[in-house]
């Protein structure tokens, strides 16, 4: 059976990071006006990625899989931001 990461485990990582992103934005206030929810999600995902990268290695491959999924999510959010800017 293929290892899977549940939505709950991803949300348990991303949601606290999102809350931290709202409390301590990683960018200047001027940038917040441009798609604030997408920017906050991007900040949260980047924070989640940093936390995963700093975690102890292995975890049965789940850590590496989670990093890959977060990278995919970051890419999708960036594409969404760029799409909205063009349309």
Secondary structure, DSSP 4 states (H G I P E B T S, - for coil): ------HHHHHHHHHHHHHHHHHS-SS-HHHHTSSHHHHHHHHHHHHHHHHHHHSPS-GGGHHHHHHHHHHHHHHHHHHHHHHHHH-
